[in-house]
Amino acid sequence: MSYMVKTTLGKLELLEYIEKHKAMTVYQLAQETGGNYNDIFDHVRDLSDAGDLKIRHETRNGRQLSIVEHPCHQRLRHLDEMYTLKRLLQCSILHEGCDSK
């Protein structure tokens, strides 16, 4: 009799996977890693409680989702947002200067 045993990733392996990939939902994480959703959810919660992961909540199509991301990715996202804001402010200042002449 042949059967396939589904194994879940350990917490460290899961953390490494998240570090190498973009932010995703717990469901997507379970799908991509082949892990059991409940086990992945428990690992994510434990890693988040330990400060190793960040979970942000979003609403998409009326559904509340928990997005899992590595803290490094979150910092990079914030830096990108800050850079974009800086560029917008610079453009705004330049346009004001042009309008006043």
C-alpha positions as CSV (number, residue, x, y, z in Angstrom):
1,M,0.0,0.0,0.0
2,S,1.4,3.3,-1.1
3,Y,0.6,6.6,0.7
4,M,2.1,10.0,1.0
5,V,2.8,11.5,4.4
6,K,2.5,15.2,4.5
7,T,5.2,16.9,6.5
8,T,5.1,20.4,7.8
9,L,8.0,22.8,7.9
10,G,9.6,23.4,11.3
11,K,9.6,27.0,12.6
12,L,13.1,27.8,11.5
13,E,12.5,26.4,8.0
14,L,9.3,28.4,7.9
15,L,11.0,31.5,9.0
16,E,13.7,31.1,6.3
17,Y,11.0,30.5,3.7
18,I,9.2,33.7,4.7
19,E,12.4,35.6,4.7
20,K,13.1,34.6,1.1
21,H,9.6,35.3,-0.3
22,K,7.2,38.2,-0.4
23,A,4.5,38.8,2.1
24,M,1.6,36.4,1.8
25,T,-1.4,35.1,3.7
26,V,-1.2,32.1,6.0
27,Y,-3.3,30.2,3.5
28,Q,-0.9,31.0,0.7
29,L,2.0,30.1,2.9
30,A,0.5,26.7,3.7
31,Q,-0.3,26.1,-0.1
32,E,3.3,27.1,-1.2
33,T,5.1,25.0,1.5
34,G,2.7,22.0,1.3
35,G,2.2,22.3,5.1
36,N,-1.0,21.8,7.0
37,Y,-2.9,25.1,7.5
38,N,-3.4,24.7,11.2
39,D,0.2,23.8,11.8
40,I,1.5,26.7,9.7
41,F,-1.0,29.1,11.5
42,D,0.3,27.9,14.9
43,H,4.0,28.3,13.8
44,V,3.2,31.8,12.4
45,R,1.5,32.8,15.7
46,D,4.4,31.5,17.8
47,L,7.0,33.3,15.6
48,S,5.0,36.5,15.7
49,D,4.7,36.3,19.5
50,A,8.5,35.9,19.6
51,G,8.9,39.0,17.4
52,D,10.4,37.0,14.5
53,L,7.5,37.8,12.1
54,K,5.1,40.6,11.6
55,I,1.4,40.0,10.9
56,R,-0.6,42.8,9.3
57,H,-4.3,42.7,8.8
58,E,-5.9,43.7,5.5
59,T,-9.4,43.6,4.1
60,R,-9.7,42.3,0.5
61,N,-13.0,41.8,-1.2
62,G,-14.7,42.2,2.2
63,R,-12.6,39.4,3.8
64,Q,-10.2,40.0,6.7
65,L,-6.8,38.6,5.9
66,S,-3.7,38.2,8.0
67,I,-0.6,38.9,5.9
68,V,2.6,37.4,7.1
69,E,5.9,39.1,6.4
70,H,9.5,39.1,7.7
71,P,10.4,42.2,9.6
72,C,13.1,43.1,7.0
73,H,10.5,43.1,4.3
74,Q,8.3,45.4,6.4
75,R,11.1,47.8,6.9
76,L,11.9,47.8,3.2
77,R,8.3,48.5,2.4
78,H,8.3,51.5,4.8
79,L,11.5,52.8,3.2
80,D,9.9,52.5,-0.2
81,E,6.9,54.4,1.0
82,M,9.1,57.1,2.6
83,Y,11.2,57.4,-0.6
84,T,8.0,57.8,-2.6
85,L,6.7,60.5,-0.2
86,K,10.0,62.3,-0.4
87,R,9.8,62.3,-4.2
88,L,6.3,63.6,-4.2
89,L,7.2,66.4,-1.8
90,Q,10.2,67.3,-3.9
91,C,8.0,67.4,-7.0
92,S,5.4,69.5,-5.2
93,I,8.0,72.0,-4.0
94,L,9.4,72.2,-7.5
95,H,6.0,72.8,-9.0
96,E,5.1,75.5,-6.4
97,G,8.4,77.2,-7.2
98,C,7.6,77.1,-10.9
99,D,4.0,78.5,-10.4
100,S,5.3,81.4,-8.3
101,K,7.6,82.7,-11.1
